Amino acid sequence: MELDERPRPKGDLASQLALESLDSFSHHELDQRIALLEAEIARVAAHRDKAAAHRRAAEALFGTPSSQGSGS
């Protein structure tokens, strides 16, 4: 089975991270964690922007779904 074909686990990882206690982390470990999370935010934002650009290109080429059934 391909990685993308597996069912997603219940709940997302961000929610799980939010529940984790940070008391045992050192200042340096917290800085590293922040850097990793900021990098993940940038990755997700870039993917979102790419998907939005792809959708806009498709809508420009094929029209929006609501405008296709208006019959001229």
N, CA, C and O atoms as CSV, one atom per row, in Angstrom:
chain,resi,resn,atom,element,x,y,z
A,1,MET,N,N,0.855,-1.175,0.000
A,1,MET,CA,C,0.000,0.000,0.000
A,1,MET,C,C,0.898,1.234,0.000
A,1,MET,O,O,1.848,1.314,0.778
A,2,GLU,N,N,0.602,2.177,-0.858
A,2,GLU,CA,C,1.354,3.420,-0.925
A,2,GLU,C,C,1.102,4.256,0.335
A,2,GLU,O,O,0.053,4.151,0.970
A,3,LEU,N,N,2.072,5.071,0.671
A,3,LEU,CA,C,1.972,5.920,1.853
A,3,LEU,C,C,0.724,6.803,1.799
A,3,LEU,O,O,0.039,6.958,2.810
A,4,ASP,N,N,0.419,7.381,0.636
A,4,ASP,CA,C,-0.727,8.280,0.503
A,4,ASP,C,C,-2.059,7.542,0.534
A,4,ASP,O,O,-3.103,8.171,0.709
A,5,GLU,N,N,-2.046,6.221,0.368
A,5,GLU,CA,C,-3.287,5.458,0.345
A,5,GLU,C,C,-3.744,5.044,1.743
A,5,GLU,O,O,-4.887,4.624,1.928
A,6,ARG,N,N,-2.859,5.164,2.715
A,6,ARG,CA,C,-3.224,4.761,4.066
A,6,ARG,C,C,-4.199,5.769,4.670
A,6,ARG,O,O,-4.108,6.963,4.384
A,7,PRO,N,N,-5.127,5.301,5.501
A,7,PRO,CA,C,-6.051,6.250,6.132
A,7,PRO,C,C,-5.298,7.179,7.078
A,7,PRO,O,O,-4.327,6.774,7.717
A,8,ARG,N,N,-5.750,8.424,7.163
A,8,ARG,CA,C,-5.131,9.370,8.085
A,8,ARG,C,C,-5.486,8.990,9.516
A,8,ARG,O,O,-6.598,8.534,9.783
A,9,PRO,N,N,-4.551,9.175,10.429
A,9,PRO,CA,C,-4.893,8.918,11.830
A,9,PRO,C,C,-5.899,9.945,12.332
A,9,PRO,O,O,-5.975,11.060,11.816
A,10,LYS,N,N,-6.657,9.563,13.329
A,10,LYS,CA,C,-7.638,10.478,13.909
A,10,LYS,C,C,-6.915,11.634,14.589
A,10,LYS,O,O,-5.915,11.419,15.275
A,11,GLY,N,N,-7.399,12.836,14.411
A,11,GLY,CA,C,-6.764,14.008,14.983
A,11,GLY,C,C,-5.494,14.340,14.229
A,11,GLY,O,O,-4.884,13.458,13.623
A,12,ASP,N,N,-5.092,15.577,14.254
A,12,ASP,CA,C,-3.878,15.936,13.551
A,12,ASP,C,C,-2.718,16.066,14.527
A,12,ASP,O,O,-2.910,16.155,15.739
A,13,LEU,N,N,-1.518,16.074,13.977
A,13,LEU,CA,C,-0.320,16.122,14.802
A,13,LEU,C,C,-0.186,17.446,15.536
A,13,LEU,O,O,0.336,17.483,16.651
A,14,ALA,N,N,-0.646,18.527,14.933
A,14,ALA,CA,C,-0.572,19.823,15.597
A,14,ALA,C,C,-1.385,19.807,16.891
A,14,ALA,O,O,-0.959,20.363,17.903
A,15,SER,N,N,-2.543,19.175,16.855
A,15,SER,CA,C,-3.364,19.076,18.065
A,15,SER,C,C,-2.671,18.234,19.125
A,15,SER,O,O,-2.734,18.543,20.315
A,16,GLN,N,N,-2.014,17.177,18.688
A,16,GLN,CA,C,-1.276,16.331,19.634
A,16,GLN,C,C,-0.107,17.091,20.244
A,16,GLN,O,O,0.158,16.978,21.441
A,17,LEU,N,N,0.597,17.870,19.416
A,17,LEU,CA,C,1.710,18.666,19.931
A,17,LEU,C,C,1.223,19.707,20.941
A,17,LEU,O,O,1.906,19.983,21.927
A,18,ALA,N,N,0.062,20.275,20.700
A,18,ALA,CA,C,-0.471,21.306,21.586
A,18,ALA,C,C,-0.769,20.753,22.977
A,18,ALA,O,O,-0.780,21.504,23.952
A,19,LEU,N,N,-1.008,19.456,23.073
A,19,LEU,CA,C,-1.316,18.841,24.365
A,19,LEU,C,C,-0.070,18.411,25.124
A,19,LEU,O,O,-0.148,18.103,26.314
A,20,GLU,N,N,1.077,18.385,24.453
A,20,GLU,CA,C,2.316,17.918,25.063
A,20,GLU,C,C,2.834,18.935,26.078
A,20,GLU,O,O,2.845,20.137,25.813
A,21,SER,N,N,3.257,18.452,27.225
A,21,SER,CA,C,3.836,19.322,28.240
A,21,SER,C,C,5.224,19.769,27.789
A,21,SER,O,O,6.011,18.965,27.289
A,22,LEU,N,N,5.512,21.032,27.966
A,22,LEU,CA,C,6.800,21.590,27.573
A,22,LEU,C,C,7.721,21.805,28.771
A,22,LEU,O,O,8.819,22.343,28.625
A,23,ASP,N,N,7.276,21.387,29.947
A,23,ASP,CA,C,8.023,21.637,31.182
A,23,ASP,C,C,9.427,21.032,31.169
A,23,ASP,O,O,10.346,21.611,31.749
A,24,SER,N,N,9.609,19.899,30.532
A,24,SER,CA,C,10.903,19.213,30.583
A,24,SER,C,C,11.887,19.694,29.516
A,24,SER,O,O,13.033,19.245,29.496
A,25,PHE,N,N,11.466,20.592,28.637
A,25,PHE,CA,C,12.325,21.070,27.566
A,25,PHE,C,C,13.228,22.205,28.049
A,25,PHE,O,O,12.790,23.078,28.797
A,26,SER,N,N,14.488,22.186,27.618
A,26,SER,CA,C,15.410,23.277,27.921
A,26,SER,C,C,15.115,24.450,26.987
A,26,SER,O,O,14.364,24.319,26.020
A,27,HIS,N,N,15.710,25.576,27.289
A,27,HIS,CA,C,15.542,26.762,26.447
A,27,HIS,C,C,16.019,26.465,25.024
A,27,HIS,O,O,15.362,26.841,24.054
A,28,HIS,N,N,17.145,25.799,24.906
A,28,HIS,CA,C,17.695,25.440,23.595
A,28,HIS,C,C,16.751,24.480,22.852
A,28,HIS,O,O,16.525,24.637,21.652
A,29,GLU,N,N,16.208,23.501,23.555
A,29,GLU,CA,C,15.276,22.557,22.924
A,29,GLU,C,C,14.004,23.266,22.465
A,29,GLU,O,O,13.446,22.934,21.420
A,30,LEU,N,N,13.553,24.235,23.245
A,30,LEU,CA,C,12.372,25.007,22.846
A,30,LEU,C,C,12.665,25.839,21.607
A,30,LEU,O,O,11.818,25.948,20.720
A,31,ASP,N,N,13.871,26.434,21.536
A,31,ASP,CA,C,14.263,27.178,20.337
A,31,ASP,C,C,14.286,26.270,19.114
A,31,ASP,O,O,13.826,26.664,18.042
A,32,GLN,N,N,14.815,25.058,19.263
A,32,GLN,CA,C,14.849,24.101,18.154
A,32,GLN,C,C,13.441,23.717,17.727
A,32,GLN,O,O,13.148,23.618,16.535
A,33,ARG,N,N,12.583,23.503,18.696
A,33,ARG,CA,C,11.197,23.128,18.393
A,33,ARG,C,C,10.493,24.254,17.643
A,33,ARG,O,O,9.771,24.002,16.678
A,34,ILE,N,N,10.702,25.492,18.081
A,34,ILE,CA,C,10.098,26.642,17.403
A,34,ILE,C,C,10.584,26.716,15.967
A,34,ILE,O,O,9.790,26.952,15.057
A,35,ALA,N,N,11.886,26.517,15.750
A,35,ALA,CA,C,12.436,26.568,14.390
A,35,ALA,C,C,11.814,25.484,13.520
A,35,ALA,O,O,11.483,25.739,12.362
A,36,LEU,N,N,11.649,24.284,14.057
A,36,LEU,CA,C,11.027,23.197,13.288
A,36,LEU,C,C,9.574,23.514,12.955
A,36,LEU,O,O,9.117,23.264,11.840
A,37,LEU,N,N,8.856,24.061,13.923
A,37,LEU,CA,C,7.451,24.394,13.695
A,37,LEU,C,C,7.316,25.538,12.686
A,37,LEU,O,O,6.411,25.521,11.851
A,38,GLU,N,N,8.202,26.523,12.756
A,38,GLU,CA,C,8.163,27.616,11.779
A,38,GLU,C,C,8.465,27.106,10.376
A,38,GLU,O,O,7.859,27.554,9.402
A,39,ALA,N,N,9.411,26.161,10.275
A,39,ALA,CA,C,9.715,25.568,8.965
A,39,ALA,C,C,8.512,24.792,8.437
A,39,ALA,O,O,8.232,24.828,7.239
A,40,GLU,N,N,7.799,24.092,9.319
A,40,GLU,CA,C,6.613,23.344,8.894
A,40,GLU,C,C,5.499,24.291,8.473
A,40,GLU,O,O,4.788,24.022,7.504
A,41,ILE,N,N,5.342,25.396,9.191
A,41,ILE,CA,C,4.341,26.394,8.812
A,41,ILE,C,C,4.650,26.935,7.424
A,41,ILE,O,O,3.748,27.077,6.599
A,42,ALA,N,N,5.909,27.237,7.160
A,42,ALA,CA,C,6.307,27.747,5.845
A,42,ALA,C,C,6.036,26.707,4.760
A,42,ALA,O,O,5.591,27.061,3.669
A,43,ARG,N,N,6.297,25.434,5.041
A,43,ARG,CA,C,6.056,24.361,4.071
A,43,ARG,C,C,4.570,24.236,3.756
A,43,ARG,O,O,4.188,24.105,2.593
A,44,VAL,N,N,3.735,24.276,4.786
A,44,VAL,CA,C,2.287,24.162,4.597
A,44,VAL,C,C,1.749,25.377,3.851
A,44,VAL,O,O,0.904,25.236,2.968
A,45,ALA,N,N,2.230,26.567,4.198
A,45,ALA,CA,C,1.781,27.776,3.515
A,45,ALA,C,C,2.164,27.741,2.039
A,45,ALA,O,O,1.375,28.133,1.180
A,46,ALA,N,N,3.375,27.271,1.746
A,46,ALA,CA,C,3.810,27.175,0.348
A,46,ALA,C,C,2.942,26.187,-0.419
A,46,ALA,O,O,2.592,26.436,-1.572
A,47,HIS,N,N,2.596,25.077,0.205
A,47,HIS,CA,C,1.733,24.083,-0.451
A,47,HIS,C,C,0.342,24.664,-0.683
A,47,HIS,O,O,-0.249,24.472,-1.746
A,48,ARG,N,N,-0.174,25.369,0.310
A,48,ARG,CA,C,-1.488,26.015,0.175
A,48,ARG,C,C,-1.482,27.011,-0.973
A,48,ARG,O,O,-2.409,27.048,-1.782
A,49,ASP,N,N,-0.435,27.815,-1.034
A,49,ASP,CA,C,-0.347,28.827,-2.087
A,49,ASP,C,C,-0.230,28.178,-3.463
A,49,ASP,O,O,-0.824,28.653,-4.431
A,50,LYS,N,N,0.528,27.103,-3.545
A,50,LYS,CA,C,0.673,26.380,-4.812
A,50,LYS,C,C,-0.670,25.788,-5.245
A,50,LYS,O,O,-1.034,25.851,-6.419
A,51,ALA,N,N,-1.403,25.211,-4.283
A,51,ALA,CA,C,-2.714,24.629,-4.595
A,51,ALA,C,C,-3.692,25.721,-5.029
A,51,ALA,O,O,-4.487,25.510,-5.945
A,52,ALA,N,N,-3.641,26.874,-4.386
A,52,ALA,CA,C,-4.536,27.982,-4.754
A,52,ALA,C,C,-4.211,28.489,-6.161
A,52,ALA,O,O,-5.115,28.788,-6.941
A,53,ALA,N,N,-2.926,28.583,-6.479
A,53,ALA,CA,C,-2.527,29.032,-7.815
A,53,ALA,C,C,-2.975,28.022,-8.869
A,53,ALA,O,O,-3.413,28.402,-9.955
A,54,HIS,N,N,-2.864,26.752,-8.548
A,54,HIS,CA,C,-3.301,25.698,-9.468
A,54,HIS,C,C,-4.809,25.793,-9.698
A,54,HIS,O,O,-5.283,25.665,-10.827
A,55,ARG,N,N,-5.550,26.015,-8.626
A,55,ARG,CA,C,-7.005,26.141,-8.748
A,55,ARG,C,C,-7.383,27.369,-9.575
A,55,ARG,O,O,-8.275,27.297,-10.421
A,56,ARG,N,N,-6.707,28.498,-9.334
A,56,ARG,CA,C,-6.991,29.706,-10.114
A,56,ARG,C,C,-6.695,29.485,-11.595
A,56,ARG,O,O,-7.441,29.949,-12.458
A,57,ALA,N,N,-5.608,28.779,-11.886
A,57,ALA,CA,C,-5.270,28.490,-13.279
A,57,ALA,C,C,-6.337,27.603,-13.913
A,57,ALA,O,O,-6.724,27.825,-15.060
A,58,ALA,N,N,-6.813,26.605,-13.181
A,58,ALA,CA,C,-7.857,25.728,-13.704
A,58,ALA,C,C,-9.155,26.492,-13.917
A,58,ALA,O,O,-9.839,26.294,-14.921
A,59,GLU,N,N,-9.497,27.370,-12.970
A,59,GLU,CA,C,-10.722,28.162,-13.119
A,59,GLU,C,C,-10.612,29.131,-14.291
A,59,GLU,O,O,-11.601,29.379,-14.980
A,60,ALA,N,N,-9.424,29.681,-14.524
A,60,ALA,CA,C,-9.229,30.582,-15.656
A,60,ALA,C,C,-9.380,29.834,-16.979
A,60,ALA,O,O,-9.887,30.381,-17.958
A,61,LEU,N,N,-8.940,28.594,-16.994
A,61,LEU,CA,C,-9.006,27.794,-18.206
A,61,LEU,C,C,-10.402,27.222,-18.434
A,61,LEU,O,O,-10.920,27.270,-19.550
A,62,PHE,N,N,-10.999,26.691,-17.397
A,62,PHE,CA,C,-12.277,25.976,-17.529
A,62,PHE,C,C,-13.470,26.748,-16.981
A,62,PHE,O,O,-14.610,26.339,-17.199
A,63,GLY,N,N,-13.244,27.835,-16.288
A,63,GLY,CA,C,-14.329,28.569,-15.643
A,63,GLY,C,C,-14.590,28.018,-14.250
A,63,GLY,O,O,-14.151,26.920,-13.908
A,64,THR,N,N,-15.301,28.787,-13.462
A,64,THR,CA,C,-15.627,28.328,-12.117
A,64,THR,C,C,-16.803,27.352,-12.206
A,64,THR,O,O,-17.614,27.453,-13.126
A,65,PRO,N,N,-16.906,26.419,-11.274
A,65,PRO,CA,C,-18.013,25.448,-11.327
A,65,PRO,C,C,-19.394,26.110,-11.362
A,65,PRO,O,O,-20.300,25.587,-12.010
A,66,SER,N,N,-19.578,27.250,-10.680
A,66,SER,CA,C,-20.897,27.905,-10.655
A,66,SER,C,C,-21.232,28.573,-11.997
A,66,SER,O,O,-22.407,28.754,-12.313
A,67,SER,N,N,-20.206,28.945,-12.794
A,67,SER,CA,C,-20.495,29.634,-14.053
A,67,SER,C,C,-20.727,28.667,-15.214
A,67,SER,O,O,-21.166,29.090,-16.283
A,68,GLN,N,N,-20.444,27.384,-15.024
A,68,GLN,CA,C,-20.589,26.427,-16.118
A,68,GLN,C,C,-22.041,26.054,-16.381
A,68,GLN,O,O,-22.397,25.715,-17.509
A,69,GLY,N,N,-22.873,26.110,-15.367
A,69,GLY,CA,C,-24.258,25.690,-15.575
A,69,GLY,C,C,-25.215,26.823,-15.843
A,69,GLY,O,O,-26.427,26.616,-15.773
A,70,SER,N,N,-24.724,28.027,-16.151
A,70,SER,CA,C,-25.612,29.171,-16.318
A,70,SER,C,C,-26.241,29.273,-17.698
A,70,SER,O,O,-27.101,30.132,-17.892
A,71,GLY,N,N,-25.866,28.459,-18.656
A,71,GLY,CA,C,-26.475,28.393,-19.991
A,71,GLY,C,C,-26.724,29.703,-20.681
A,71,GLY,O,O,-27.680,30.396,-20.332
A,72,SER,N,N,-25.925,30.071,-21.629
A,72,SER,CA,C,-26.098,31.345,-22.338
A,72,SER,C,C,-26.828,31.162,-23.633
A,72,SER,O,O,-27.058,32.132,-24.355
